[in-house]
Amino acid sequence: MINYIENPKPTDTVCLSDLARAKRDAEEGKIAMNDLLGLDQGNRRYSRQLKNLIEEQGLIFRPEGEYCVVYGGQTQGCYSLYMDRLIAEQFGADFKKRIHERADSLYFEEVRNDTIWHWYCDEEPELLPDHSVIEREIGGGIMFLGIIIETDVQVPENKIESMFPSDKYPTFVDVDITIDKNGDVTKFEIDSLRRLESDKVLYDKLFPLAVGEIKKNYSRWKPGIIRGEPVNTTYEFRVYFKNKAI
């Protein structure tokens, strides 16, 4: 694709317009480094460090840019391709690889002893041993685990067939558990996005049940790993409740 910007088709007005804009910016000394992620991947864990390093080189940091896509004879991403070529000429062909590596290294130096959300790990925490759990995906390949437990507390249930447990067992609690570097669960909190304090029954009765079940049967994990080292992580664990059979 990078060779295409040397001689784009006269009918490719999107690419031609992007190239004209890139050349104007370059003439004004505005050279931008684009940081393109795949769809639904969110932000890089080291975005702040990357931005600082890029700006220290006199470049403009663009956390979002155009993907190199051809559709209907029109090419998106020519601005980014032009800028990438200028950066390679000025700083070397491996500049982007080197600056990403440096940014990630700086990030880890800062958070090595902090508690980190599990999706930032190179290797996410894994439950040990292999218990029966439910996997659920929220997008971008991010997986969470869940379990179903019976309770004497009367909770709503739906008599429907569904691949989603939340359809059949709408009463659940998301517990943020802290998994330390040794793989032990050391802390339990109700997820900040789904607090149950407003429902006294759920908070006083069901949350302790969820914590007790996790402590008893789901408290040993393989810790999360970043850059080859174990780290403290926060992991969202969902507990569904069903009425105990009479």
ZAMARGU-4260 file (C-alpha; in steps of 0.2 Angstrom, whole numbers, plus 5000, padded with zeros to 4 digits):
<rodrens>
0) 5000/5000/5000 | 5014/5012/5004 | 5020/5012/4986 | 5002/5016/4980 | 5004/5034/4987
5) 5018/5037/4974 | 5005/5036/4960 | 4987/5035/4966 | 4973/5033/4953 | 4966/5050/4947
10) 4949/5044/4952 | 4954/5040/4970 | 4949/5057/4976 | 4949/5051/4995 | 4967/5047/4994
15) 4972/5062/4984 | 4964/5073/4996 | 4972/5065/5011 | 4989/5066/5002 | 4987/5085/4999
20) 4982/5087/5017 | 4997/5077/5023 | 5009/5087/5012 | 5002/5103/5018 | 5005/5098/5036
25) 5022/5092/5033 | 5027/5108/5025 | 5021/5117/5041 | 5032/5105/5051 | 5016/5095/5058
30) 5022/5077/5056 | 5010/5065/5064 | 5012/5048/5070 | 4996/5038/5070 | 4992/5024/5082
35) 4980/5013/5074 | 4971/4999/5084 | 4960/4985/5078 | 4941/4987/5080 | 4935/4985/5098
40) 4952/4985/5105 | 4951/5001/5115 | 4966/5010/5121 | 4984/5003/5123 | 4989/5001/5141
45) 5004/5012/5137 | 4995/5026/5127 | 5000/5040/5139 | 5019/5035/5139 | 5018/5033/5120
50) 5011/5050/5118 | 5024/5058/5129 | 5038/5049/5119 | 5031/5054/5102 | 5029/5073/5107
55) 5047/5073/5114 | 5053/5069/5096 | 5043/5084/5090 | 5029/5074/5082 | 5011/5075/5084
60) 5002/5060/5092 | 4986/5054/5084 | 4978/5040/5094 | 4966/5037/5080 | 4968/5038/5061
65) 4962/5031/5045 | 4963/5013/5041 | 4971/5008/5025 | 4955/5002/5016 | 4950/5002/4998
70) 4931/5003/4995 | 4922/5008/4980 | 4938/5013/4971 | 4943/5025/4985 | 4957/5022/4997
75) 4957/5027/5015 | 4973/5029/5025 | 4984/5038/5013 | 4987/5052/5026 | 4994/5039/5038
80) 5005/5031/5025 | 5013/5047/5019 | 5017/5052/5037 | 5024/5034/5041 | 5035/5036/5026
85) 5042/5053/5032 | 5044/5046/5050 | 5054/5031/5043 | 5065/5043/5033 | 5069/5054/5048
90) 5070/5042/5062 | 5073/5025/5054 | 5062/5011/5047 | 5061/5003/5065 | 5056/5019/5074
95) 5038/5014/5077 | 5043/4997/5084 | 5056/5005/5095 | 5045/5018/5102 | 5031/5006/5106
100) 5043/4995/5115 | 5050/5009/5125 | 5033/5016/5130 | 5027/4999/5136 | 5043/4997/5146
105) 5040/5014/5154 | 5022/5009/5158 | 5027/4993/5167 | 5040/5002/5177 | 5026/5014/5183
110) 5013/5000/5187 | 5024/4985/5192 | 5017/4985/5210 | 5000/4992/5206 | 4984/4982/5204
115) 4980/4982/5185 | 4964/4977/5176 | 4966/4959/5169 | 4964/4964/5150 | 4980/4974/5151
120) 4990/4958/5154 | 5000/4949/5141 | 4994/4933/5149 | 4977/4935/5159 | 4974/4927/5176
125) 4968/4909/5175 | 4958/4899/5187 | 4966/4884/5195 | 4961/4870/5195 | 4949/4869/5181
130) 4932/4872/5189 | 4915/4872/5179 | 4912/4891/5174 | 4903/4901/5162 | 4913/4911/5149
135) 4905/4927/5143 | 4913/4939/5130 | 4910/4958/5131 | 4919/4963/5115 | 4937/4964/5108
140) 4940/4946/5114 | 4939/4951/5133 | 4932/4936/5142 | 4925/4935/5160 | 4920/4920/5170
145) 4904/4917/5179 | 4896/4904/5190 | 4878/4899/5195 | 4874/4895/5213 | 4858/4890/5222
150) 4851/4901/5236 | 4837/4901/5249 | 4834/4919/5246 | 4820/4920/5233 | 4826/4928/5217
155) 4817/4931/5200 | 4819/4917/5187 | 4814/4917/5169 | 4807/4900/5162 | 4815/4902/5145
160) 4828/4893/5135 | 4843/4904/5131 | 4862/4903/5128 | 4864/4918/5140 | 4863/4914/5158
165) 4857/4932/5162 | 4841/4928/5153 | 4836/4914/5164 | 4844/4920/5180 | 4842/4939/5179
170) 4848/4941/5197 | 4867/4942/5198 | 4881/4951/5205 | 4898/4956/5197 | 4912/4954/5210
175) 4928/4963/5206 | 4941/4951/5214 | 4959/4956/5217 | 4972/4942/5212 | 4989/4945/5219
180) 5006/4940/5211 | 5005/4923/5220 | 4988/4919/5213 | 4978/4922/5229 | 4961/4931/5229
185) 4964/4945/5242 | 4950/4957/5240 | 4931/4958/5235 | 4921/4973/5229 | 4904/4975/5220
190) 4908/4981/5203 | 4907/5000/5202 | 4895/4999/5187 | 4882/4988/5195 | 4881/4993/5213
195) 4868/4984/5224 | 4868/4996/5239 | 4850/5002/5233 | 4843/4984/5236 | 4846/4980/5254
200) 4841/4961/5252 | 4853/4959/5237 | 4867/4968/5246 | 4865/4960/5263 | 4862/4942/5258
205) 4867/4939/5240 | 4884/4948/5240 | 4891/4938/5255 | 4885/4922/5247 | 4894/4926/5231
210) 4910/4931/5241 | 4909/4915/5251 | 4907/4904/5235 | 4922/4912/5227 | 4933/4910/5243
215) 4928/4892/5245 | 4930/4886/5227 | 4937/4899/5216 | 4951/4907/5226 | 4967/4900/5218
220) 4973/4907/5201 | 4988/4908/5190 | 4992/4926/5191 | 4992/4938/5177 | 5008/4942/5168
225) 5015/4957/5160 | 5032/4957/5151 | 5036/4940/5159 | 5032/4945/5177 | 5017/4941/5188
230) 5006/4956/5193 | 4992/4961/5204 | 4976/4961/5194 | 4957/4965/5196 | 4946/4953/5188
235) 4927/4954/5186 | 4918/4938/5191 | 4900/4936/5189 | 4889/4926/5201 | 4871/4921/5195
240) 4858/4916/5208 | 4845/4903/5206 | 4832/4897/5218 | 4836/4881/5228 | 4826/4867/5223
245) 4813/4862/5235
</rodrens>
